[in-house]
Amino acid sequence: MFNPILDMFLNMPKQAIKINGVDSDGIINEIKDREVGKDAKYLFALKDVVSQGDIIEYQGVKYIVILKEQPIQNVYDRCIIQAVNYKLNFIIDGIVQSVDAIIKVDGVSFDWDAFISIVDGRIRVIIPHTMGIMEGNRVIALRNTWLCTMVDTSNDGLMALTFAKDTIRAADDMVNEIPDTDTIITPEPEPDPPAEGYTIVLVGDATINQYATKVYTATVSDSTGVVSKACTFTLSNTNAEIVEVTDSTVKLKGLIKGDLILTATMVEDAMVSANLPIKVVSMF
């Protein structure tokens, strides 16, 4: 069924935006009511495309959807978006998590109607709903440390946090604005993948003179190509001896005329190896 309101909206010129990092479009209008804030704008988008707490990127600036009104004609939504003015670092379960935020340092918050003042040592912060943030969390902003004293989650998709000025602690990284660095858990390095699909190519001369030396090289590869993996080297008998060894090369000295086998074995997996028959011959 033809919907003239939908058709009109679809044909209106729109601006390129991103919604939570995904390319989209919408209509951006300025808000004339300066009490809302000079960094706030209207965003018109198709119904249910945008939610409260979404991050909107427009002309290189990030905004948070702080209010989503009832859909107009059941076709499109009018939202109020406000510019992000800070990136706050929270420590959540030992991990540093950076969150886009709107810090209100003075005045009445139009959406939560709460007076705050940095002069009194308090700030109000609006962020998208983020798991793990609770009273007692600390952040560093505006050259101070702050302790979360109240968390309000009554508005879908958003969190309104009240912070009181806190004392600076020894573990606070004031330069990078990361609090409580002594509680950060350093993840264990990822182990190397299991030694699967490896092959060794062992190259060098098939003959070696008595009392002479020659160098042999072992190259380890997998499906991606040559890889850096250490090898050990062994001889099948005493017709020659190992005089020098690295992770990938071995220098042999011929001793007794006869045959022997040089074996290269990967350190990580003894099942991966290569053999090279060698004959020790007389110099005369």
N, C-alpha and C positions, 0 to 999 in steps of 0.2 A: 504494500500500500504506500502511495506517495506521501511523504511527510515534508511539507513546505519548510518547516522550521529546520529539519535536518538538512534538507537540500540547501537552504540559505547558509547554514553554518559551514557545510562542507565546501561551499564555493567562496567563502570569505578568505581574504589573504591571511596567511599564517606565518609565524616566525619559527625558525628551526630551534628546537630545544632538545635536551636530553632528560629522560626520566630515569633516575637511578642508573645512569650511564648508558642507556639505550636511546638511540636516535628516535625522535618523534617530532611533533609540531603542535602548536597551540597559538592562541591569541593572547598577547601580552598588552595590558593597558596600565597606565599610571593610575595611582589612587590619589584623588584630590584631597582626601581628608588627611592632613599632615599629622594628626594625632596618632594615626596608625603607625607612622614612621616613614621617613623619606626613603628607606631601603625596602619598602614593601610595594608589591604590585599585584594586580589582578591577573590570574591565569584562567583562560577559558579553554576547556578541552572536552572532547567527547566523553559522554557519561561513563564513569567507572574506569577511565584510563588512568586517572591520578588518584592517589589516596593521601590522607593526612600523614605527614612524616616522610613523604617521598622527597628525594633530593632532585631539584630541577637545576639544570645548567642552561644559562641563557647569556649569550654574548660574553662568554668567559667568566661569568660570575655564578657562584652556587647559591641556590635558595632552598629553604625548607618550606614545604607546604604546611602552614600553621593553622589553616582553617579551610575546610571544604564545606560549601553550602549545599542546600538541597538542589537537585538537578533542575535546570530550567526546561520546562516543556518536556521533561523526561528525555531530553536529547543531549544536553551538554551541562557540564559542571562549571560553576564559578568558584575559584579558589583564591585565597590570599597567600602569597608567597613572600617570604622575607629573607633578605640576604644573609648568608652565613658570614659572621665576622670573626670567628675564631675556630681553631682546630685544637680540641682538648685531648690530652693523653690520659686515659684511665688505665689503671692496672687491674685487669680482670683475670682471676685465676692464674696470676703470675705472668700474664702476657700483656704487653703494651698494646692498647687498642686506641687508635686515633678516631675521634668522632667529630663530624661537622656540628658546629654549635652556634647559637645566637646568644650572646651575653648581654643582659640588660643591667646596666650599672646604676640607673637612677630613674625614678618615675613610676607610673602606674602601668602595669602590663595589661593591654586592652583585652587580652583573651582570658587571663586568669585573675585580673582585677586585684593584684596584690602589690602594695607599695614596697619598693626596695630602694636601697641607697648604699652606694659604695662608701659613702662617708661614715655610715654606721657599721661598716665592716661586713656588708652582705651584698651578694650579687644573685641575680636570677638567671638561670640558663635554660634554654629550650633546645632539645635535641630529638632526633628520631628515636623511637623506642629501641633501646639497646639492652639485650639480655646481660645480666650480671651487675648492672649498676644499682647501687643501693646506698642507704644512709651510711656514712662512715668512709665512703670513697673520697680520695683526695685528688686534686688537680692543681696545676700551676698555671696561672694566667695573670696578665696585667702586673707582672713583677712581684706577685704574691703567691702564697700557697693558700688553698681553700679546702675546707672540710664540708662535705655534703651533710646537711642537717635535715632535709626534707625531700621526699620524692613524690611527685604527683603524677599519676598515670591515668587520670580520669578522662583525658582526651585521647581518643583512639589514635594510635600510631605515634604519639608524642610523649615525651617526658619533660616535666617542668621540675627543675632541680633548684633548691635554695642552698647556697653555700655561705658559710661564715669564714671570715679570715682566720687562718691557722698560722702556727709558728713554723718556720723553716727548720727542717731536720737535716742531719748530716748526709743522709742518703738521697736527698732531693737534688736532682739535676736541674738547676735553675736556668742554665743556658739552653738546654734542649726541651725544657718544660716537661720533664718526666719525673713524677714523684716516686718516692719509696723504691729507688732502684735496687735496694737490697732484697726486695721481695720478688724481683723478676726471675722467672725460671728460664735458664738457658737450655734450649732444646738440645738433646743429644744429636750429634751429627748422624746423618743417614748412613747406614752401613753400605758398603759396596754390594752390588747385586751378586747373587750366587754365581759361582764359576761354572757357567753353563755355556755350551756352544763354543768353547775356546779350542784353538788349534795352535800347534807350535811348528814352525819351520826352522830346522837346524841346518845351517850351511857352513861349508868349509871344505878344504881339500880332502880327497879320499885317501891320500898317501902323505906320510910324514917321514922324513929321514931320521935315522938314529941320531940322537943327541941334538937334533934341531928342534925349533919351536914353531908352532903355528897357532893362529887364533881362529876360534869357531864362534859363530853368532846364532843365538836363538831369538826368533821373532814371534811374539804371541799376537794372535788376531782373534776377533769375534765377528759377528755379522755386520758390525759397523766399520770394521777395518782394523788396523794395527792398534793395539792397546799397550799401556805400560804395565806389565806384570813381571814380577821377579821369577827367575828360574834357578834351580840348583842343577849341578852337573856331576855325573858319576861315570866311571869307566868299568868295563866288564872284566878287565884283568890288569896286570902290571906291565903290559908291553909299553905303556906310556904312563906319564904322571901329569897331574894338574899342577901347574906352577903359578897360575894367577887366575882370579875369577872375579866377575862383577855380576850384577843382576841379569845381564843378557849375553855376556861373553865369557869365554874360557880360553886360556892359553895352555896348550899341551906341549910336552917334550917327549919325543920318541926315545925309547930305551932299548927294547928287545924286538928283534925282527919277528913279525907275525901279525895276526889280525886282532882287532878289538872293536868294541862298540862304545861309542860315546852317547850317553842318554841325557837329555835335558828334560826336567820335570818342573811344572809350574808349582810355585810355593803354595798357592791358595788351594790347589786341588791336585793331589798326587796321581789322579787318574788321567790327567792331561800331560802327555809326554811325547817325545819324538826321539828316534834313534838315528845314528849315522855310523855306518861301518867305516872303519879306518884301517889302513895297512901300514905298519911300520916297516920301512925298507932300509937296506944297507946303503951307506953313502958311497960305496965303491962297487 
